Amino acid sequence: MDEASLKEHEEVTKIKNVSKVQIGKFVVETWYFSPLPREIWKQDDPPIDVLYFCEFTLNFYKTKKELERHQLKRKCPRHPPGDEIYRRDNVSVFEVDGAKSKVWCQNLCYLAKMFLDHKTLYWDVDPFLFYVVCECDDQGCHVVGYFSKEKESEMDYNLACILTFPQHQRKGYGKFIISFSFELSKIEKKKGTPERPLSDLGRVSYESHWARELLHILKKIGDHPDPTSRTISIEELSDRTAFKSKDIEDTLRRLQILNYYKGQWIININPRLVEYWLSRCGGPGVPVDPEKIHWMPHIVHERYL
């Protein structure tokens, strides 16, 4: 976008165009503007009071009657499209291909944009995979959040966009999503990192995750009865976690655990310091059970190479 287009975009998006959304049993106040299709909202229209979403197809309507007609007219699959790649207790993850389920993924983006402060959001969903986290019950699989990931990333980004919907926040799903993205990187045998720049909240979430995972490893090493086994390298930490070496280095420096000594960087496993930082990292959120992941790395079509 050129400077004039950016300025016009900023002016248009200063004001929310939807006040609330209803999805399933929840009515949620939105946070930001979303560039909805013109048949739903045009620039000179007043804000929509409530936009009604089908929680399974993610189709959206301006009136409750339209939503009810949609629900009566078609028998909706009661889960996201794509493959269920994870199920533990009532938590599922579905992998949805943006090229195969384009409308569903675009609808997800329209909804997500109402809670994400991005100046622009690209609607070409074909190059992306969407990993959709659901709470499941007898009524179906209810979307609680998701992350997207490029099918092919030259920078080895393992996450492009992340969101837990407001009605499901503070349940530990954000931590679950970040952990899950790295479990997929381990299966791919790659070192992953989130796409930059990170939002303020994203930065805090990732710094907490990197610190918590690294500190748990360092604690086990520090507790080893054999003093000669109480060492580990950045490379070994990277292999265990699928974190990029730079993210590990930045995290350990921030925790004052990586020190420069006699011309080289040394990981100082100080038990007191490790315990101190662990006490400040918070819990792991909803845990990911790697054994419950049934997934193979995506084979990229030649158009994305």
N, C-alpha and C positions, 0 to 999 in steps of 0.2 A: 504494500500500500504506500502511495506517495504521501507527502506531508499534508496536503489538502484533504485527502481521503481519511487520513488518521484523525485530523481535527474534526471533520464532520462526524466520523464514527464516535469520537469521544463525546461530542455534543448530544448525539442521539441516545447514547447509552448511559448518560448521567442519571436518567430517571428509570426506575423499574417499569416494565410494561405489563407485568403480572404481579398482583399483590400476594396471592396465595395459590398453592396447588393442592389438590386432593388426590392422594394416591393410596388405594386400599382404604383402610380405616383412618388414615391420618390426613389432617388438614395442616399444611405447613406454610408458614410465611416465607416468602422468597427473599433473597438478599441482593440479587443483581439482575440487570437486563439480560434478556435472551433473544437473539435474532430469529424470532419465530417466522414461519412461512406467512406470506402476505394474506393468504385466505383466513388466517387466524388473527393476525394483528398487523396494521399498517402504521407508518410513522405518525400520522396525525390522529390516530385513534386514541381514545382515553385508555388508561390502564385496565386490564382485565381483572375483575375482582377475584374470581376463582377459576383456574384452569383445571379441568378434570382429566386425569390420566387413568387408563386401564393399567393396572399394576402388572399385568402379564405381557400384553403386547406393547405397552408404553404408547399406544395411540392416545391422542389428547383432543379434548373437545371443550367448547366454550360454555356448554350447558350440561347439566346433570342428565337431562332427558336424552341428549345425544349419546352420552356415555352408556346409559342404560340400554338404548337401542342397539348399540354396538355389542354389548355383552349378551343381549338376547339373540341377536342375529347370527353371531358366530360363536362356535364352541372354541374358546381360547385354550391353547395349551397352557397349563398352569405352572409354567416354568419358563425361563429364558430359552431362546433357540440355542443351537450348538450342542456341544458335548459336556456332560457333567464329568469333571476331571477330579473332583474331590468331594467326599462326604464323610463327615465325622459327627455323630449325634445329629443335631438339627441344623448343622452348618454345611452348606454346599457351595462349590465354586463351578461355574459354567464358563467354558471358553467359547466365545462368540466371534466368528470371523466377520470383519467389517465388509468384506467383499461378498460374502454369502448371505448375510442378514443385514443388508444396507439400511433399510428403513428402520428396523429395530434399533440399530446402533446410532443412527441419526437422531431418532427420538430420545434415546438415552442422552445424547449430547445436548439436545435442546433443554431437557430437564436439568442436567448437570450444570449447564451454564448459569442457571438461576442461583447457583450456590458457589460458583467459582469466579473469582475476580480476575479474569483474563481480558485484555483489551480485544483480542481477536480469538476466534475459535474456528478451526478449519473443519469443514464438513465433508472433506474427502476421507471417508472412513475406510476405504478399500485397503490401504497399506497397514491397517492396525488390527490387532487382536484385542478383544475386550474380555477381561476376567471379572466375572460378575459374581459377587458374594451374596448368598441368600440365606435367610432363615426359613426352614421348611417345617410345615405342619400338615394336618389333614386337608387343609384348603389349598395347599400348593407351596411353591417356592417364592418367597417374597424378597425382592431386591433390597439390600441394605447398603450396598456400596459397590465400587468397582475400581479397577485400574486398567489403563490401556497401555499397550506396548507395540512399538513398531515391529513389523515382521522381520525387517532387516535394518539394523542400526550399525552404522560404521563406527560409532562411538561406544558400542556395547551398552547402550542405555537399556535397562531392563524394566523401566517404567516411564511412561510419558505423562500420564494424568492420573490423579488419585482423588477419590471422593468417598466419604461416608455420608450418607444423607442425614440431615439434621435430626430426624426422629430416631435415628439409631446411633447417634454419637454418644460418647462416654460409656460405651459398652466394650471397648477394646478391639473394635473392628479395624481401626486405622493401623494399629500395631500388627494385627493379623495380616492385613493386605501387604504391608511392607515385608514382613517375614515370608509371606507366600511368594512374593516376587523373587526373593533370593533363593528360595527352594527350587524354583524353576531354573534359575541360573546354574545351580548345582547340577541339575539333571542335564542341562545343556553343556556342562563342563566349561562354563565361561565365568569371567569375573564381571559382575554387573554394577551399575550405578544409576541413579535416577537422572532423568533429563534436567538440564539446567536452563534458566535459573530456577531455583527453588523459591517458593513463597516463604514468608516468615514462619508460618505454621509448619510448612513442609520441612524447612531447615531444622527446626526444633525437633520434629518427629524423627527425622533421620539421624540427627546427632544423638538422640536418646537411644535409638535402635542400635547404631554402630557401637556406642559406648557399652550398652548392656550386654551385647553378644560378645564383644572382645573381653570385657571384664570377667564374665563367667569363665571364659577359657583361661585367662590369666590367673584367676583364683584357683582353678584346679591344678594348674602348673605350680603355683606358689605353695600349694598344700602337699605337693609330692614329697614323700619321705626322703628321696634321694636328692641331695643338693645339686648333683651334676645334671639332673633332669629338669631343673627349674629354669630352663631357657627356651626361647622360641624366637623365630625370625618373622619379619613382616611377611615374607613369602609364604611361610607356613600358616600364618594367620589368614592370609588371603585364600590359600587352598582350602582351609577349613570352613570359611564363612562365605566364599564367593564374593567378598568385598574387593573393590579395587584397592591396590596398594596405597594410592594417594589418599583415599578416604580413611584408611587405617592410620596412616602417618599423621594426617590432620587431627584425627580423633585422639590418638595417644599423646600428641603434643598438647592438645587442649586440656587433657587430663593430667599433664605434667608427668607422664609415665615414659615418654620417649625423650631421652636426654642425649646431648652431644658430648662425647667424652673421648679425648685423645684422638681426634680426627675421624670418629665414626659415631653413628647413632646407636644407642644402647636402650633396650627395653628394660626399664627398672621395675621389676615386679615387687613392689613394696606392699605387703599384706594389708597394712593399715590404710594405705592410700586406696588400694583396690576396694576394700570394704567400705570406705568413706564414699567413693563414687558410686558403688553399687547401691548404697542406701538412698542415693539421690536420683536413680534412674527410673524408679517406678516399676510396676509389674510388667509382665510380657504381654498383657492383653489376652485375647482369645488365642489359645495355643494352636500352632499348626502341627499336625502329625504327618511327617514326611511319608510314612508308610501308607497313608490313605490317598496319596496323590497318584492318579493313574493318567499319565501324560507322556507324550513323545514330543520332542522338539519339532517345531513347525518347519516344513520344507517350503522354502520360498520359491514362488513361481518366478520364472525368468524375467517377467516385466518389472519386478522390484529389484533386480540385480543391476 
